[in-house]
């Protein structure tokens, strides 16, 4: 339904049962039996729990609205979906460990996430921590190296022109696991449609503005500016996907992948991308939408999370329809 917003994607107040969440996700995505071994599940759960204690616990100053408890699970789910596509269309580039290693990489890719750290430091430290747990669990160095490389490939910075890039995307091995985890992380904001895009962009804004809901209510211009920067970010990233895939795959393989991705994520991604482009083309639209939404919600008895949910509901409704006219 247009405008549908799933509150279950909001950050949990208590640490989730990550083992159960992983099991449910594997069933939902219809992964092959034993895609995730008990050893891999244990390592992934340990990393998810560490991540939540540091970034997902709302009672701590280190809580992050975006990089909190749901983010690594989102990356695991998106990675699994992409791996499943790869297994179907390019079985020669797929191996049976990918689901397991993708889960571990997704769980550990942001386990160290210190604000203001030099470019790549968080990813290198996250890779090292993940590798340590894998080593303790009995994984061999080739498997550990694959996961560490995938995590380091998620590193993001800006080039001389100010465009956001993943500096390690076209470096080192051509293991297909690397672009899968990196794409699930950096481009995932549009893979699941407008509701997820609105959730993620607002949570990013809250994280960068100090995590205050009131910042949105009292500073709609700042929130609107952030929406515009995210729309530009998506444009920049989408402009280089072809080159990124070209590092790992032949021209024929790349065409097959892009066609399969388009079919799998067609409606949701198309709508989210179209909405983002509307925001980018009409510079005043984000602020107008936010101000109108705030007017609509100001008569609510609560000025906290309930009003914030109403704001996101309204944004989803408007953005879902904004590109249809």
Secondary structure, 3 states (H helix, E strand, C coil): CCCCCCHHHCCCCCCCCHHHHHHHHHHHCCCCCCCCCHHHHHHHHHHHHHHHHHHHCCCCCCCCCCCCCCHHHHHHHHHHHHHHHHHHHCHHHCCCCHHHHHHHHHHHCCCCCCCCCCCCHHHHHHHHHHHHHHHHCCCCHHHHHHHHHHHHCCCCEECCCCCEECCCCCCCCCCHHHHHHHHHHHCHHHHCCHHHHHHHHHHHHHHHCCCCHHHHHHCHHHHHHHHHHHHHHHHHHHCCHHHHHHHHCCHHHHHHHHHHHHHHCHHHHHHHHHHHHHHHHCCCHHHHHHHHHHHHHCCCCCCCHHHHHHHHHHHHHHHHHHCCC
